[in-house]
Amino acid sequence: MADTLTVYDSDRRAPPMIEELIQALRYRDLIRQLVRRDVLTRYKRSLLGVAWTMLNPLGMMLVLTLAFSNLFGGTRAYPVYVLSGIIVWSFLSQTTTSAMSQLTWGGVLLHRIYLPRTTFAIASVGTGLVNLVLSLVPFAVVMAVTGTPVRLTALILPVSILTLALFALGLGLLLSSLAVYFPDVSEMYQIVLLGWMYLTPIIYPEQIVPEAYRWWMFNLNPMYHIVQLFRLPLYEGIWPSAARLASALIVAVIMAAFGWLVFTHRADEFAYRI
Amino acid sequence: MSLRTVFKSTGAHPRGGEPIIRFDHVAVRYRVPHERIGSFKEYAIKRLQGRINHQEFWALRDVTLQIAPGEIFGIIGRNGAGKSTLLKVISRVLHPTRGRVWVRGHVVPLLELGAGFHPELTGHENVFLNGTLLGHSKREILERLGEILDFAGLGDFIGAPLRTYSSGMVARLGFAVAMAWQPDVLLLDEILAVGDEAFQRKCLDRIALYCDSGATVVLVTHDMSVVHALCPKAVWIDQGRVQSAGPSADVVRDYARAAQA
């Protein structure tokens, strides 16, 4: 019997990056449970429940359309334009913020029992994915109402979502490891997030940005490219170029790997800090 | 009804052979910043001035010990002596700063019942959440679900949100999940508060059953008579160091002598 037992040896560990990956895979059922918990409990006491996941971006779109459609009057089917940006942005802000807060506030668990430390960030992205997919339903309705045709280009969406998810995971892990040491990061990030959103053409058309700034503003902003991966196929109805797709995906993969590396390298220390 | 009665009836079942837990010169260091540095600005200023000094706190220093399979092993010491840290190292919550830890098999820390329970989820949903937190797969939980619900004995409440439970009911559910699988190593605190007397009895019976089938128990306690009565071997820790280890009669004697001095 003793021979079949799993052995934990504190000295014989794979590099943290690899070990964490193995453990996260072993705990995949936990990640699923956490996603389930987050999706179910978020609106548990409200009357409409999970439907809020769909109503939320819709409401925001409505407000923004009322406020800005005159200002950006030249933009065709403004509700579709703005909604395609909002769902991407909400995904980023929700998942990264929740990865951070779950680790710092929910980190009590890490003091008490062993579990892979990346669990919280992965589960946050998982929850975000569920919300994102759900919000595609009202999105389709808005497209239909505004007479925007759904084209074959929408088939690229899984790649766009993957890119977004990888980028958000990397950023979430990076922010979480920072927030363990500096609790103020969470607050600061909210402000940064707001500024970042206004620097990204989410609610305004690209054309209003003065020519001189465009190159800087768009090329140095990974979120611009990721938003384009959604907006081009859904709103414009055209395929993103292979170069655009590849560069966005590469940036996202680098972000995910970097976040994972930094986080796992530090993770052993979290239990002493949180 | 206490742990003592249970272990008296079952006793230890040392199987000999390779130790199931081994500590080789284990040290654990907590780093507590002197004053909490909350912002980058503060950090940058202090960094420049070279004033970032962490207060180092060694919770364990050079602990070497071995626990044989099937043993009931006692850990004694004052509050803050390092007992909990030692258990956390066994359960992998803390990675040793120095030294090496070696543990064989499935460890159940019976100190943290109901970890991650969510008040808005039903008892049934919480079983899956808590079970997966303890490292079990959904399939494993499904296999034992009937048994878990049976043991917790919550009746129709199992479908109600956890916030409607009494604290005793929460503890029962937590225990039922934690103890649904035969552990190889059981981490126990002497004070095991799990609901009313009848349920306490049930829990202790379950622990006894697992001991009979060879589980190793690591027991933390303040009560010398418990150690004396139950644990063939024990260790006394103070200020993170092993002060005395070996047959529990000797360890308890050393501890008592130091307490008088």
Boltz contact constraints between the chains, C-beta under 6 A:
constraints:
  - contact:
      token1: [A, 5]
      token2: [B, 104]
      max_distance: 6.0
  - contact:
      token1: [A, 5]
      token2: [B, 105]
      max_distance: 6.0
  - contact:
      token1: [A, 7]
      token2: [B, 104]
      max_distance: 6.0
  - contact:
      token1: [A, 8]
      token2: [B, 103]
      max_distance: 6.0
  - contact:
      token1: [A, 9]
      token2: [B, 102]
      max_distance: 6.0
  - contact:
      token1: [A, 10]
      token2: [B, 96]
      max_distance: 6.0
  - contact:
      token1: [A, 10]
      token2: [B, 100]
      max_distance: 6.0
  - contact:
      token1: [A, 10]
      token2: [B, 101]
      max_distance: 6.0
  - contact:
      token1: [A, 11]
      token2: [B, 100]
      max_distance: 6.0
  - contact:
      token1: [A, 29]
      token2: [B, 132]
      max_distance: 6.0
  - contact:
      token1: [A, 29]
      token2: [B, 137]
      max_distance: 6.0
  - contact:
      token1: [A, 29]
      token2: [B, 138]
      max_distance: 6.0
  - contact:
      token1: [A, 30]
      token2: [B, 132]
      max_distance: 6.0
  - contact:
      token1: [A, 30]
      token2: [B, 133]
      max_distance: 6.0
  - contact:
      token1: [A, 33]
      token2: [B, 128]
      max_distance: 6.0
  - contact:
      token1: [A, 33]
      token2: [B, 129]
      max_distance: 6.0
  - contact:
      token1: [A, 33]
      token2: [B, 132]
      max_distance: 6.0
  - contact:
      token1: [A, 37]
      token2: [B, 118]
      max_distance: 6.0
  - contact:
      token1: [A, 37]
      token2: [B, 129]
      max_distance: 6.0
  - contact:
      token1: [A, 41]
      token2: [B, 120]
      max_distance: 6.0
  - contact:
      token1: [A, 44]
      token2: [B, 120]
      max_distance: 6.0
  - contact:
      token1: [A, 109]
      token2: [B, 115]
      max_distance: 6.0
  - contact:
      token1: [A, 109]
      token2: [B, 116]
      max_distance: 6.0
  - contact:
      token1: [A, 112]
      token2: [B, 112]
      max_distance: 6.0
  - contact:
      token1: [A, 112]
      token2: [B, 115]
      max_distance: 6.0
  - contact:
      token1: [A, 113]
      token2: [B, 112]
      max_distance: 6.0
  - contact:
      token1: [A, 113]
      token2: [B, 115]
      max_distance: 6.0
  - contact:
      token1: [A, 114]
      token2: [B, 91]
      max_distance: 6.0
  - contact:
      token1: [A, 114]
      token2: [B, 92]
      max_distance: 6.0
  - contact:
      token1: [A, 114]
      token2: [B, 93]
      max_distance: 6.0
  - contact:
      token1: [A, 183]
      token2: [B, 38]
      max_distance: 6.0
  - contact:
      token1: [A, 184]
      token2: [B, 38]
      max_distance: 6.0
  - contact:
      token1: [A, 184]
      token2: [B, 39]
      max_distance: 6.0
  - contact:
      token1: [A, 268]
      token2: [B, 95]
      max_distance: 6.0
  - contact:
      token1: [A, 271]
      token2: [B, 93]
      max_distance: 6.0
  - contact:
      token1: [A, 271]
      token2: [B, 94]
      max_distance: 6.0
  - contact:
      token1: [A, 272]
      token2: [B, 30]
      max_distance: 6.0
